């Protein structure tokens, strides 16, 4: 019969005491496992979501962290906006041409109307009579022609050679579930968001139902939207349903519900990212919501959108002739907003970096930070009043790393320290459990000694008992912890977008990095520090070590048992 | 098989004074021999057994088991000798409550050099009439059954000497004879020397060799002489 079996029999014999000790240890381990798994998975998700297949985020000057949090994780206050022309600086010739043609068409229509108005006011103009007014309009027309030449329609964007793609996003609106306080962020973008961006596992977005919206969608025009999986689950919406978005955060004073209806054309599969909790609306439709039409320095007197039907009927500009896009008369009722009236929150930029050294990213960051993008605005005399012309360009990976270093990592260590303390207290319960039964054990030990057991035997039996109790508690705690994870998964997923499955171990980490100061700077030390493993795997040696530490005292006590005296008891 | 010469044992009292309780000039037991050591309470019977078993070290003197002088060895070696060459039947049986009858018997082999064989344990339990109680725990067994398990356990490691300390003291009169018969019969079968310590005359009367410890132990003898 092995010493291990003798120890196990002893545990069985003290059934209730052993069970309570195991449960105490299990509770400690359960908390450690839960904290490690959920914190690790959420952190991993936080890290991996910052490399979504883009390398840089361009947005209004301000905090880089704020820009990253709002653009990548849809968290916090949305940053200021930048002019839409900044997006065009990253676009190819064709995209720019379409956008600028649209602006020219709108401008031409505007000037035509203004000329008519000028002729009507000939008789009433205060300076030089009606001729003065005509001269002014002629000058304005000349100026517009100059602008058109300056727009360089046939040129590619300033930075287009350096990027694979740039995707504009607009934030600030929300979708509140009907008859509920629950709301989700809305993100206006174009279909490239779904077609070009990749998730952390290099997979593209996939649709559980439906499809992405087109910029000018054959079915729903400009007013299509796609729901993230968590939003669809929470709202119970399906393809074809229509939703309204709220301007701002529901419940705040500035918030109000837009009248514009967006039709759901697609529902995304779960991605384990914050995108699961977002409603993506077509940027073109988003711009056409009445109060998203940005005022410009020179009032052109044009309003778009279906909300102001009376005015829109009268002031509707001419349709843009876009090659390859066939719209019905009804869809043409709304025309794309001209470039100079558009703003955006951020640009997600994937740089062309064949060598993979990140040199292109660094090369792009500098001129953007120095304000080179502002030069792209010189074609137009019109300026969006609210957009910032000074832009910043941040590397989301670096921003997330900074955020991690300052906030997330220390929080994790604090949680871990607390749960480790709980484990140590649980370990002490093993000591107390064994210690309380020592008087009875001394007799049993003496009997074993009389049967030939050496001091080392009884010492090992006591240690084995402590280790078995610890491992049994650890196994129960591990199972309980992962069961808790699986049970909490819907809540965690709802809050973070990360589903936690039963078998998900805490993600691998450089667990020996804390030992670096003690290990020194040798090559061997560097290899040890670089080594990654799931911290959960440390539980097994950790529990054995803890058991040995708490088992030492009873083991020594067993070692010192006076056989002759204890046999007589 | 067993040879004691000038074995003395002195205990130090809490006040620092020393009290000698044992002084045995000579005592021996041949292989397979069966003897009874009798004496009144307090004459050092259990202490002598502990010294023979290597549990307690004599203050001086020689103790040889199977011609091995155990007093010269370390405690660990004494433990090994005890595990391999001695069997011990206690007055209170001292079965471990966590283990079944079979496991208690196997425990007698666990610390010896040989392998703990369940077939040997089973055979011994069948021999003492407990083949049907192999998986019973001590608390579910009668006192007589418990003592029979203790006898089987003492023989499990094929000892050279079996020491029995008042083996019938806690057994009801109906079972006392049965227990003594079991011990004697099995020791005879396995050629094990038997030394029973008792103060029960009905036990000692059955043995051809009966030694009085109050005569062998000079401390007690002298005290009586003085008295």
Boltz contact constraints between the chains, C-beta under 6 A:
constraints:
  - contact:
      token1: [A, 1]
      token2: [B, 106]
      max_distance: 6.0
  - contact:
      token1: [A, 1]
      token2: [B, 110]
      max_distance: 6.0
  - contact:
      token1: [A, 1]
      token2: [B, 116]
      max_distance: 6.0
  - contact:
      token1: [A, 9]
      token2: [B, 98]
      max_distance: 6.0
  - contact:
      token1: [A, 9]
      token2: [B, 99]
      max_distance: 6.0
  - contact:
      token1: [A, 10]
      token2: [B, 98]
      max_distance: 6.0
  - contact:
      token1: [A, 13]
      token2: [B, 98]
      max_distance: 6.0
  - contact:
      token1: [A, 444]
      token2: [B, 96]
      max_distance: 6.0
  - contact:
      token1: [A, 447]
      token2: [B, 94]
      max_distance: 6.0
  - contact:
      token1: [A, 450]
      token2: [B, 88]
      max_distance: 6.0
  - contact:
      token1: [A, 451]
      token2: [B, 108]
      max_distance: 6.0
  - contact:
      token1: [A, 452]
      token2: [B, 79]
      max_distance: 6.0
  - contact:
      token1: [A, 452]
      token2: [B, 82]
      max_distance: 6.0
  - contact:
      token1: [A, 452]
      token2: [B, 83]
      max_distance: 6.0
  - contact:
      token1: [A, 452]
      token2: [B, 111]
      max_distance: 6.0
  - contact:
      token1: [A, 452]
      token2: [B, 112]
      max_distance: 6.0
  - contact:
      token1: [A, 453]
      token2: [B, 111]
      max_distance: 6.0
  - contact:
      token1: [A, 454]
      token2: [B, 76]
      max_distance: 6.0
  - contact:
      token1: [A, 454]
      token2: [B, 79]
      max_distance: 6.0
  - contact:
      token1: [A, 563]
      token2: [B, 55]
      max_distance: 6.0
  - contact:
      token1: [A, 564]
      token2: [B, 50]
      max_distance: 6.0
  - contact:
      token1: [A, 564]
      token2: [B, 55]
      max_distance: 6.0
  - contact:
      token1: [A, 564]
      token2: [B, 56]
      max_distance: 6.0
